[in-house]
Amino acid sequence: MAGLGNGFSDDILHAARLSPYATARTLDAEEVTRLHAAIAEVLGRAAAALAGQRLDRIKDVKHAGYRVHARTGLPCPVCGTDIAEVSFAEKSLQYCPSCQTGGRRLSDRRMDRLLK
């Protein structure tokens, strides 16, 4: 999800129960509805938590509110499955295999260039 940052993108996709590899053109109407609701929910929750915060506290407050982002190995707040991570191009994303990918762990491409 371009423009939102990795943290909000991870949490929005988790709230919408969508794979981090889903593309906009492949979403059906129900998934688009869930995505729209998740954007409002996650950003609304963040805005409420950040309102009135001192500038030096914003980053800490924002990070404390993440449900899956930067929580690799910790239990999913919805189902208890360990949060998984995929790394790519100096970045990473976090997701819940049970909530977002039907229990399937996504491939981590960090080592691909070394295996060629």
C-alpha positions as CSV (number, residue, x, y, z in Angstrom):
1,M,0.0,0.0,0.0
2,A,2.0,2.9,-1.3
3,G,2.3,6.1,0.7
4,L,1.2,4.8,4.1
5,G,4.5,3.3,5.3
6,N,5.3,-0.3,6.1
7,G,3.8,-0.2,9.6
8,F,0.4,1.0,8.7
9,S,0.4,-1.1,5.5
10,D,1.1,-4.3,7.5
11,D,-1.6,-3.5,10.1
12,I,-4.2,-2.5,7.5
13,L,-3.7,-5.7,5.5
14,H,-3.9,-7.7,8.7
15,A,-7.1,-6.0,9.8
16,A,-8.5,-6.7,6.3
17,R,-7.4,-10.3,6.4
18,L,-5.5,-9.9,3.1
19,S,-2.2,-11.4,2.0
20,P,0.6,-8.9,1.8
21,Y,1.2,-10.2,-1.7
22,A,-2.4,-9.4,-2.8
23,T,-2.7,-6.9,-5.6
24,A,-5.5,-4.4,-6.1
25,R,-6.6,-5.8,-9.4
26,T,-7.1,-9.3,-7.9
27,L,-9.4,-8.2,-5.0
28,D,-13.0,-9.1,-5.2
29,A,-15.8,-6.7,-4.0
30,E,-15.8,-8.2,-0.4
31,E,-12.1,-7.8,-0.1
32,V,-12.2,-4.2,-1.3
33,T,-14.9,-3.5,1.3
34,R,-12.8,-5.1,4.0
35,L,-9.7,-3.1,2.9
36,H,-11.7,0.1,3.0
37,A,-13.0,-0.6,6.5
38,A,-9.5,-1.6,7.6
39,I,-7.9,1.6,6.4
40,A,-10.5,3.7,8.3
41,E,-10.1,1.5,11.4
42,V,-6.3,1.4,11.6
43,L,-5.7,5.1,10.6
44,G,-8.5,6.2,12.9
45,R,-7.1,4.3,15.8
46,A,-3.6,5.8,15.1
47,A,-5.0,9.3,14.8
48,A,-6.8,9.0,18.1
49,A,-3.7,7.6,19.8
50,L,-1.5,10.4,18.3
51,A,-3.8,13.3,19.0
52,G,-2.3,15.7,21.5
53,Q,1.0,13.8,21.8
54,R,4.2,15.7,22.1
55,L,6.4,15.6,19.0
56,D,9.1,13.6,20.7
57,R,6.6,10.9,21.7
58,I,4.9,10.4,18.3
59,K,7.2,7.7,17.0
60,D,7.0,5.6,20.2
61,V,3.2,6.0,20.4
62,K,2.8,5.0,16.8
63,H,5.0,1.9,17.2
64,A,3.2,0.9,20.4
65,G,-0.1,0.8,18.5
66,Y,1.1,-1.7,15.8
67,R,-0.6,-5.1,15.9
68,V,1.6,-7.0,13.5
69,H,4.3,-4.6,12.2
70,A,7.7,-5.1,14.0
71,R,6.2,-8.0,16.0
72,T,7.9,-11.0,14.3
73,G,7.7,-14.1,16.5
74,L,5.1,-12.6,18.9
75,P,1.5,-13.9,19.0
76,C,-1.1,-12.4,16.7
77,P,-3.5,-10.4,18.7
78,V,-6.4,-12.0,16.9
79,C,-5.6,-15.7,16.7
80,G,-2.4,-16.3,18.7
81,T,-0.3,-17.6,15.7
82,D,3.3,-16.3,15.7
83,I,3.7,-13.2,13.4
84,A,5.9,-14.0,10.4
85,E,8.2,-11.9,8.4
86,V,9.3,-11.6,4.8
87,S,12.4,-9.6,3.9
88,F,13.1,-8.1,0.5
89,A,15.2,-5.2,-0.9
90,E,16.4,-3.9,2.5
91,K,12.8,-3.9,3.8
92,S,10.6,-6.3,5.6
93,L,6.9,-6.9,6.1
94,Q,5.1,-8.7,8.9
95,Y,1.9,-10.7,8.7
96,C,-0.1,-13.5,10.4
97,P,-0.1,-16.7,8.4
98,S,-3.4,-17.8,9.9
99,C,-5.3,-14.6,9.5
100,Q,-3.9,-13.5,6.2
101,T,-2.6,-16.5,4.1
102,G,-4.7,-19.5,5.1
103,G,-1.9,-20.8,7.3
104,R,0.7,-20.7,4.5
105,R,4.1,-19.1,5.3
106,L,5.2,-16.7,2.5
107,S,8.6,-17.2,0.9
108,D,11.4,-15.1,2.2
109,R,13.5,-14.0,-0.8
110,R,16.6,-12.7,1.1
111,M,18.8,-15.7,0.0
112,D,17.5,-16.1,-3.6
113,R,20.4,-14.1,-5.1
114,L,22.9,-16.3,-3.3
115,L,21.3,-19.6,-4.5
116,K,21.6,-18.7,-8.2
